Amino acid sequence: MEYVKGWHGKKISLPSESDFLLFGRDSVVYDYSSFPYKIVLVIGKEQCISCKFDVAKWQELIQQVDSITSFKVGFVFVLEPIYQHDVYVMLRSHQFMTPVFIDTNNTFRSMNKISDNDSHVWLLDSNNRIIYIGDPTVNQKINKEYMELVRTNYLFNDK
């Protein structure tokens, strides 16, 4: 509960749109700035990327979100792999077409003052403020909450 209190409403700095890679290898510009919502997944260096990032479940979530909304939700994947080649193989084998940010220098964690190496999943509003916390690919209740917030076009009250 303390974790939620500490993060809810916090503004998150996102990587430059030109720093994203397709399949974790090929540079692309990923313009996520105009999306009213962004779902951000951060996976730390100490963790097994393929264990924490179930590509099939995330592809399913992306399709689910696209099917219920009249606007796009941006998905921002921040991965800190020990072996970048493993990420390439994993994304390529699933034909995962959403660009990812490979963060070998802990840039994202430094920008956002994240001191732990844990995974994080946040739903951000158009101002990049955290409006919901939790992984919708592993928890059905969280999935339902994410979908409801996005469906009803919830906007964070900046007071």
C-alpha positions in Angstrom: 0.0 0.0 0.0 2.9 2.3 0.8 4.3 1.7 -2.7 1.0 2.8 -4.3 0.9 6.0 -2.2 4.4 6.8 -3.2 3.9 6.5 -6.9 0.2 7.4 -7.6 0.1 10.9 -9.3 3.8 11.0 -9.9 4.9 12.4 -13.2 7.1 10.0 -15.2 9.8 11.1 -17.6 9.8 8.9 -20.7 12.6 8.1 -23.0 13.2 10.1 -26.2 11.0 9.0 -29.0 14.1 8.4 -31.1 15.6 6.0 -28.6 13.3 3.0 -29.4 14.1 -0.2 -31.1 12.0 -2.6 -33.1 12.8 -6.2 -32.0 15.3 -4.7 -29.6 17.7 -4.1 -32.4 16.5 -1.8 -35.2 16.2 1.9 -34.5 12.8 3.5 -35.0 11.0 6.7 -34.0 8.1 5.8 -31.7 5.7 8.8 -31.3 3.8 8.0 -28.2 3.4 11.6 -27.1 -0.1 12.1 -28.5 -1.6 9.1 -26.9 -4.1 10.0 -24.1 -2.9 7.0 -22.1 0.3 5.1 -21.9 1.0 1.7 -20.2 4.6 1.6 -19.1 6.4 -1.7 -18.2 9.8 -1.5 -16.6 11.9 -4.6 -16.1 15.1 -4.4 -14.2 18.6 -5.8 -14.9 18.4 -8.3 -12.1 15.3 -10.0 -13.5 14.7 -12.6 -16.1 13.3 -10.5 -19.0 11.5 -13.5 -20.6 10.0 -14.4 -17.2 8.7 -10.9 -16.4 7.8 -9.9 -20.0 5.3 -12.5 -21.3 5.2 -11.3 -24.9 2.1 -13.3 -25.8 0.2 -11.8 -22.9 1.3 -8.3 -23.8 0.3 -8.8 -27.4 -3.1 -10.0 -26.2 -3.5 -6.9 -24.0 -2.5 -4.6 -26.8 -5.3 -6.2 -29.0 -7.8 -6.0 -26.1 -7.1 -2.3 -25.6 -7.3 -1.5 -29.3 -10.6 -3.4 -29.6 -12.4 -1.3 -26.9 -11.1 2.2 -27.5 -11.6 4.7 -30.3 -8.1 6.0 -29.7 -4.7 4.4 -29.3 -3.0 3.7 -26.0 0.8 3.9 -26.1 2.7 1.0 -24.7 6.2 1.9 -23.4 8.4 -1.0 -22.7 11.6 -0.2 -20.8 13.9 -3.3 -20.6 17.2 -3.5 -18.9 18.6 -6.8 -20.3 21.9 -8.3 -19.3 22.0 -9.9 -22.8 20.4 -7.7 -25.5 20.6 -10.6 -28.0 18.1 -12.6 -25.8 15.6 -9.7 -26.1 16.0 -9.6 -29.9 15.4 -13.4 -30.2 12.4 -13.2 -27.9 10.7 -10.3 -29.6 11.6 -11.6 -33.1 10.2 -15.1 -32.4 6.9 -13.5 -31.3 6.9 -11.0 -34.1 6.4 -8.3 -31.5 5.9 -5.1 -33.5 5.8 -2.6 -30.6 9.1 -0.7 -30.2 11.0 -1.1 -26.9 13.5 1.0 -25.1 16.6 -0.9 -24.2 18.1 0.8 -21.2 21.6 -0.5 -20.6 22.7 2.6 -18.6 19.7 2.8 -16.2 18.7 6.1 -17.8 15.0 5.7 -17.1 15.5 4.8 -13.5 17.9 7.8 -13.0 15.4 10.2 -14.7 12.6 9.0 -12.5 14.6 8.5 -9.3 13.7 4.8 -9.1 16.1 3.2 -6.6 15.1 -0.4 -6.8 15.6 -3.0 -9.6 12.1 -4.3 -9.5 9.6 -4.4 -12.3 6.9 -1.7 -12.5 3.8 -1.4 -14.5 1.9 1.9 -14.6 -1.0 3.4 -16.5 -0.2 7.0 -17.3 -2.5 9.8 -18.3 -1.8 12.3 -21.1 0.4 14.3 -18.7 2.5 11.2 -18.0 1.1 11.0 -14.4 0.6 7.6 -12.8 -3.2 7.0 -12.5 -3.1 3.2 -11.8 -0.4 0.8 -10.7 -0.2 -3.0 -11.4 0.3 -5.5 -14.1 -2.9 -6.1 -16.2 -1.4 -9.2 -17.9 -1.2 -11.1 -14.6 -4.1 -9.8 -12.5 -7.6 -9.9 -13.9 -8.9 -7.2 -11.4 -6.1 -4.8 -12.5 -6.9 -5.6 -16.1 -10.5 -4.7 -15.6 -9.6 -1.4 -13.8 -7.2 -0.4 -16.6 -9.9 -1.1 -19.3 -12.5 0.8 -17.3 -10.3 3.8 -16.9 -9.3 3.9 -20.5 -12.8 3.2 -21.7 -14.4 6.0 -19.7 -11.6 8.4 -20.8 -10.5 9.1 -17.3 -8.2 12.1 -16.9 -6.1 12.8 -13.9 -7.2 15.8 -11.8 -4.0 17.9 -11.6 -5.0 19.8 -8.4 
